[in-house]
Amino acid sequence: MRVRLVTNACEAKGLARDAQLVAGLLSRWGHTTETADFRDAPAGEAPDLVLHFEVLAPAYLEVEARHWFVPNPEWWPAGAAGAKS
């Protein structure tokens, strides 16, 4: 399976490290991974799965693939998606 991890790909940010850890795990399971910054336009062949870390990037939602959202609990706003504070 081809998986694109969409996140803040800046090396100095924790989300980039989260993506590296998940990519490593997926690679060990036999999947092909690539990391993309949420601010960049999608490029290349569409993956089978797009993992959105913390931010749902609208441009990547247009990619024909299955999409999973991985929210960051400490940044998730109270009341979002029915969450209770």
For each residue, the residues with C-beta under 8 A, 3 or more apart:
1: 31 32 48 49
2: 31 32 33 34 45 47 48 49
3: 23 26 31 32 33 34 47 48 49 50 51
4: 33 34 35 36 42 47 49 50 51 60 63 65
5: 19 22 23 33 34 35 36 51 53
6: 35 36 37 38 50 51 52 53 55 57 60
7: 15 16 18 19 35 36 37 38 52 53 54 55
8: 13 15 16 37 38 53 54 55
9: 16 19 35 36 37 38
10: 13 16 37
11: 16
12: 16
13: 8 10 16 17
14: 17 18
15: 7 8 18 19 53 54 72
16: 7 8 9 10 11 12 13 19 20 35
17: 13 14 20 21
18: 7 14 15 21 22 53 70
19: 5 7 9 15 16 22 23 35 53
20: 16 17 23 24 35
21: 17 18 24 25
22: 5 18 19 25 26 33 51
23: 3 5 19 20 26 27 33 35
24: 20 21 27 28
25: 21 22 28 29
26: 3 22 23 29 31 33
27: 23 24 30 31 32 33
28: 24 25
29: 25 26
30: 27
31: 1 2 3 26 27
32: 1 2 3 27
33: 2 3 4 5 22 23 26 27
34: 2 3 4 5 44 47
35: 4 5 6 7 9 16 19 20 23
36: 4 5 6 7 9 40 42 43 60
37: 6 7 8 9 10 40
38: 6 7 8 9 52 55 57 60
39: 57
40: 36 37 43
41: 59
42: 4 36 46 59 60 62 63
43: 36 40
44: 34
45: 2
46: 42 63 64 65
47: 2 3 4 34 50 63 65
48: 1 2 3 65 66
49: 1 2 3 4 65 66 67 68
50: 3 4 6 47 60 63 65 66 67 68
51: 3 4 5 6 22 68 70
52: 6 7 38 55 56 57 60 67 68 69 70
53: 5 6 7 8 15 18 19 70 72
54: 7 8 15 70 71 72 75
55: 6 7 8 38 52
56: 52 61 69
57: 6 38 39 52 60 61
58: 61 62
59: 41 42 62
60: 4 6 36 38 42 50 52 57 63 67
61: 56 57 58 67
62: 42 58 59
63: 4 42 46 47 50 60
64: 46
65: 4 46 47 48 49 50
66: 48 49 50
67: 49 50 52 60 61
68: 49 50 51 52
69: 52 56
70: 18 51 52 53 54
71: 54 75 76
72: 15 53 54 75 76
73: 76
74:
75: 54 71 72
76: 71 72 73 80 83
77: 80 83
78: 83 84 85
79: 82 83 84 85
80: 76 77 83
81:
82: 79
83: 76 77 78 79 80
84: 78 79
85: 78 79
